[in-house]
Amino acid sequence: MSEEKRALLSVFDKTGIVDLAQRLHGLSYTLLSTGGTAAALREAGLPVTDIARFTDHPEILGGRVKTLHPKVHGGLLGDPGKPEHHADMERAGVVPIHLAVVNLYPFQSVASRADASLDELVEMIDIGGPAMIRSAAKNHVCVGVVVDPADYRTIAEELAASGTLRAGTRRRLAVKAFSHTAAYDAVIRDTLARRFAEVDAGAAAPEAPGGAVAAGTERGLFPDDLTLCFRRQALLRYGENPHQKAALYEDAGAPPGTVATARQLQGKELSFNNLLDLDAAWRLVREFETPAAVIVKHNNPCGAAMAATAAEAFALARKTDPVSAFGGIVAFNRGLDAEAATAVTGLFLECLIAPGYSAAAREILAAKGALRVLEIGPASRPISADLDLRRISGGLLVQEADAKDTDLARARVATRRAPTQEELHALDFAWRVAKHVKSNAIVLAREERTLGIGAGQMSRVDSVRLAVMKAQEPTAGAALASDAFFPFRDGLDEAARAGVAAVVQPGGSVRDEEIIAAADEHGMAMLFTGVRHFRH
């Protein structure tokens, strides 16, 4: 059988492919290629054999079938060292392919576009590429399979040094290849499940065993088998505590505008706890349309505010709890200018995250070399597109993100007195913040900022007391938001003692009438939303 060395190059992402091909040509490899890859190599002056010529069969079905051929897969799967393989290859005119450099149609990037049609998605499902990758990876004893341009230089150097790839290298590449196709298929499955569920949403849902009705949208969100595809982005110094090892993994389909994809501009290495707090801060600050700032400590907001500018919003947020703000995490929903950068450098902070920074802001922040500064860019999709995943022993809990937006103007007025327009604005602000506070959550607020926050208490009345205690200024006339209903009137009585004028809560307690009577007794306005926002 021929001793000729062959490399099959078929890539959508052509980063570095010409350089690799030049090195392979210099090592006397025959280059086999397809479509756009072959054109790029030919343009660079390299001799290339088109797959259609190699197989003696033209592409068909608009390019859907071009590498699905016995000469391709026989060349990748055949082991000439096995007599039965050698005989079959000789009889079929199949020659070995020693190296497969393949990457796939960009299904993930198309799927991340809100305007991507179902037809576009279907055409981005690569068939020949995964088949070649799997064939080469299965036969890693004989074939090197390369799916990541980051490996090109190492592979070329090893081939130049020894004429072949070490067995350990081929094994490592095979595992990486199977991980690559597994992630690719999982993204396709999950994306199509969601899109098909949307298409079927108007149709009657079939009855499931036992008489239960499985809604199409639920089938799309929660497939029978859930495969999670994340790529390790970084090893962290440690987890929540120094004795715990930790790493950051990025969702295979993560779009820009997420904490995992944010770019660190300066500062010390990010910790596990930093990332948790950054995510909590970013999720909350995205609740607001006008310039806003949020300060988070231990996964709870300790201040949030809106204002005309980012600098003013930060100053107001800091007033809520200046003691807890020390060493906190700050998020902005606007790019930072010099004024805002000057404001934040007046307080010791662990991390800062914003969509962007002016050149003047970058210069000011650079003086705080230890401050971790992240640029997240604009959010590219709503939080509602996310799923909330939490481990339990032996399993995983999966739910939709809590992204429900409540229009308080349509909420039920439960008391004799309706809130004033000013109170309604303050209630809306408090309600948005309460959704991001650990339960039991109580938020006291004015129209544009928090006054006091009670978080994570085992009883709601204690959360009210804590929020009042935390307030740095008088709470008379304040609005109060509760993430869940008041089980007893004692919480309302404590709020009344602090001068709270208006309350928003889900309602739904068996003692609602008692709670409403207490609010009327104190002259409060109270809204029932019918929506609970527990955060455990």
Secondary structure in CASP SS format (residue, H / E / C, confidence):
PFRMAT SS
TARGET T0000
AUTHOR 0000-0000-0000
METHOD secondary structure of the structure
MODEL  1
M C 1.00
S C 1.00
E C 1.00
E C 1.00
K E 1.00
R E 1.00
A E 1.00
L E 1.00
L E 1.00
S E 1.00
V C 1.00
F C 1.00
D C 1.00
K C 1.00
T C 1.00
G C 1.00
I H 1.00
V H 1.00
D H 1.00
L H 1.00
A H 1.00
Q H 1.00
R H 1.00
L H 1.00
H H 1.00
G H 1.00
L C 1.00
S C 1.00
Y E 1.00
T E 1.00
L E 1.00
L E 1.00
S E 1.00
T C 1.00
G H 1.00
G H 1.00
T H 1.00
A H 1.00
A H 1.00
A H 1.00
L H 1.00
R H 1.00
E H 1.00
A C 1.00
G C 1.00
L C 1.00
P C 1.00
V C 1.00
T E 1.00
D E 1.00
I H 1.00
A H 1.00
R H 1.00
F H 1.00
T H 1.00
D C 1.00
H C 1.00
P C 1.00
E C 1.00
I E 1.00
L H 1.00
G H 1.00
G H 1.00
R C 1.00
V E 1.00
K C 1.00
T C 1.00
L C 1.00
H C 1.00
P H 1.00
K H 1.00
V H 1.00
H H 1.00
G H 1.00
G H 1.00
L H 1.00
L H 1.00
G C 1.00
D C 1.00
P C 1.00
G C 1.00
K C 1.00
P H 1.00
E H 1.00
H H 1.00
H H 1.00
A H 1.00
D H 1.00
M H 1.00
E H 1.00
R H 1.00
A H 1.00
G C 1.00
V C 1.00
V C 1.00
P C 1.00
I C 1.00
H C 1.00
L E 1.00
A E 1.00
V E 1.00
V E 1.00
N C 1.00
L C 1.00
Y C 1.00
P C 1.00
F H 1.00
Q H 1.00
S H 1.00
V H 1.00
A H 1.00
S C 1.00
R C 1.00
A C 1.00
D C 1.00
A C 1.00
S C 1.00
L H 1.00
D H 1.00
E H 1.00
L H 1.00
V H 1.00
E H 1.00
M C 1.00
I C 1.00
D C 1.00
I C 1.00
G H 1.00
G H 1.00
P H 1.00
A H 1.00
M H 1.00
I H 1.00
R H 1.00
S H 1.00
A H 1.00
A H 1.00
K H 1.00
N C 1.00
H C 1.00
V C 1.00
C C 1.00
V C 1.00
G E 1.00
V E 1.00
V E 1.00
V C 1.00
D C 1.00
P H 1.00
A H 1.00
D H 1.00
Y H 1.00
R H 1.00
T H 1.00
I H 1.00
A H 1.00
E H 1.00
E H 1.00
L H 1.00
A H 1.00
A H 1.00
S H 1.00
G C 1.00
T C 1.00
L C 1.00
R C 1.00
A H 1.00
G H 1.00
T H 1.00
R H 1.00
R H 1.00
R H 1.00
L H 1.00
A H 1.00
V H 1.00
K H 1.00
A H 1.00
F H 1.00
S H 1.00
H H 1.00
T H 1.00
A H 1.00
A H 1.00
Y H 1.00
D H 1.00
A H 1.00
V H 1.00
I H 1.00
R H 1.00
D H 1.00
T H 1.00
L H 1.00
A H 1.00
R H 1.00
R H 1.00
F H 1.00
A H 1.00
E H 1.00
V H 1.00
D H 1.00
A C 1.00
G C 1.00
A C 1.00
A C 1.00
A C 1.00
P C 1.00
E E 1.00
A C 1.00
P H 1.00
G H 1.00
G H 1.00
A C 1.00
V E 1.00
A C 1.00
A C 1.00
G H 1.00
T H 1.00
E H 1.00
R H 1.00
G H 1.00
L H 1.00
F C 1.00
P C 1.00
D C 1.00
D C 1.00
L C 1.00
T C 1.00
L C 1.00
C C 1.00
F E 1.00
R E 1.00
R E 1.00
Q E 1.00
A E 1.00
L E 1.00
L E 1.00
R C 1.00
Y C 1.00
G C 1.00
E C 1.00
N C 1.00
P C 1.00
H C 1.00
Q C 1.00
K C 1.00
A E 1.00
A E 1.00
L E 1.00
Y E 1.00
E E 1.00
D E 1.00
A C 1.00
G C 1.00
A C 1.00
P C 1.00
P C 1.00
G C 1.00
T C 1.00
V H 1.00
A H 1.00
T H 1.00
A C 1.00
R E 1.00
Q E 1.00
L E 1.00
Q E 1.00
G C 1.00
K C 1.00
E C 1.00
L C 1.00
S C 1.00
F H 1.00
N H 1.00
N H 1.00
L H 1.00
L H 1.00
D H 1.00
L H 1.00
D H 1.00
A H 1.00
A H 1.00
W H 1.00
R H 1.00
L H 1.00
V H 1.00
R C 1.00
E C 1.00
F C 1.00
E C 1.00
T C 1.00
P C 1.00
A E 1.00
A E 1.00
V E 1.00
I E 1.00
V E 1.00
K E 1.00
H C 1.00
N C 1.00
N E 1.00
P E 1.00
C E 1.00
G E 1.00
A E 1.00
A E 1.00
M E 1.00
A C 1.00
A C 1.00
T C 1.00
A H 1.00
A H 1.00
E H 1.00
A H 1.00
F H 1.00
A H 1.00
L H 1.00
A H 1.00
R H 1.00
K H 1.00
T H 1.00
D C 1.00
P H 1.00
V H 1.00
S H 1.00
A H 1.00
F C 1.00
G C 1.00
G E 1.00
I E 1.00
V E 1.00
A E 1.00
F E 1.00
N C 1.00
R C 1.00
G C 1.00
L E 1.00
D C 1.00
A H 1.00
E H 1.00
A H 1.00
A H 1.00
T H 1.00
A H 1.00
V H 1.00
T C 1.00
G C 1.00
L C 1.00
F C 1.00
L E 1.00
E E 1.00
C E 1.00
L E 1.00
I E 1.00
A E 1.00
P C 1.00
G C 1.00
Y E 1.00
S C 1.00
A H 1.00
A H 1.00
A H 1.00
R H 1.00
E H 1.00
I H 1.00
L H 1.00
A H 1.00
A C 1.00
K C 1.00
G C 1.00
A C 1.00
L C 1.00
R E 1.00
V E 1.00
L E 1.00
E E 1.00
I C 1.00
G C 1.00
P C 1.00
A C 1.00
S C 1.00
R C 1.00
P C 1.00
I H 1.00
S H 1.00
A H 1.00
D C 1.00
L E 1.00
D E 1.00
L E 1.00
R E 1.00
R E 1.00
I E 1.00
S C 1.00
G C 1.00
G E 1.00
L E 1.00
L E 1.00
V E 1.00
Q E 1.00
E E 1.00
A C 1.00
D C 1.00
A C 1.00
K C 1.00
D C 1.00
T C 1.00
D C 1.00
L H 1.00
A H 1.00
R H 1.00
A C 1.00
R E 1.00
V E 1.00
A C 1.00
T C 1.00
R C 1.00
R E 1.00
A C 1.00
P C 1.00
T C 1.00
Q H 1.00
E H 1.00
E H 1.00
L H 1.00
H H 1.00
A H 1.00
L H 1.00
D H 1.00
F H 1.00
A H 1.00
W H 1.00
R H 1.00
V H 1.00
A H 1.00
K C 1.00
H C 1.00
V C 1.00
K C 1.00
S C 1.00
N C 1.00
A C 1.00
I E 1.00
V E 1.00
L E 1.00
A E 1.00
R C 1.00
E C 1.00
E C 1.00
R E 1.00
T E 1.00
L E 1.00
G E 1.00
I E 1.00
G E 1.00
A C 1.00
G C 1.00
Q C 1.00
M C 1.00
S C 1.00
R H 1.00
V H 1.00
D H 1.00
S H 1.00
V H 1.00
R H 1.00
L H 1.00
A H 1.00
V H 1.00
M H 1.00
K H 1.00
A C 1.00
Q C 1.00
E C 1.00
P C 1.00
T C 1.00
A C 1.00
G C 1.00
A C 1.00
A E 1.00
L E 1.00
A E 1.00
S E 1.00
D C 1.00
A C 1.00
F C 1.00
F C 1.00
P C 1.00
F C 1.00
R C 1.00
D H 1.00
G H 1.00
L H 1.00
D H 1.00
E H 1.00
A H 1.00
A H 1.00
R H 1.00
A C 1.00
G C 1.00
V C 1.00
A C 1.00
A E 1.00
V E 1.00
V E 1.00
Q E 1.00
P C 1.00
G C 1.00
G C 1.00
S C 1.00
V C 1.00
R C 1.00
D H 1.00
E H 1.00
E H 1.00
I H 1.00
I H 1.00
A H 1.00
A H 1.00
A H 1.00
D H 1.00
E H 1.00
H C 1.00
G C 1.00
M C 1.00
A E 1.00
M E 1.00
L E 1.00
F E 1.00
T C 1.00
G C 1.00
V C 1.00
R C 1.00
H C 1.00
F C 1.00
R C 1.00
H C 1.00
END
